[in-house]
Amino acid sequence: MSAAYSVIRNAHKSGLKILGAGCYSAVFESKDPNTVIKIGADIFDPYLYYIREIKSKANKHFPNVKKLFVDNESGYYIVYLERLFDMTTNHVSKYQDIYDWAVKYSPKPTWVDETLNSAVSTIIDLADYRSYEEIVHDKVWSSVSYDACRLDLHESNVMCRADGTFVFADPLCNYKMYDIPEVEEWLYHELGVTFN
């Protein structure tokens, strides 16, 4: 059992509410209602790469990171960041426009301002590939390294602030999954935690 999973288990046992989980990490409420704690089970998670790359860029469409701890020896990370919210139904059509533009090479939506354009351009530059389909189409599946990443702009990874600002919470993923247990699956089997 990796140290990351022990940290996640202890956070849960200490009463921190789990807000969600995915392949690499789990997100917990913190004592500060405006902050969440994200615990990652793999320091090669593209999220960590993303957070480090945007740290010095002032853009309202990137998450505000309050504190970052990386344990290279045990292979996990902990991030304290602003609390974000799921998109409302009013945001979904605009999100789809962003997705089609960033991932499917559709024209940039006319309503996109310079700040959003800059954020999306930065994310595209960080990705080795825009989509899984692009990798398959180019027939490079077996030749791309495991740390190559692609855009992962599904609805759970694009969130909003309370004022409605789009925030790219976790826009990258590995195009091949690492050989580690999926955190969400581990939470279910080890702690009985499920997500809707």
Order of alpha helices (4+ residues) and beta strands (2+ residues): alpha-beta-beta-beta-alpha-beta-beta-alpha-alpha-alpha-beta-beta-beta-beta-alpha
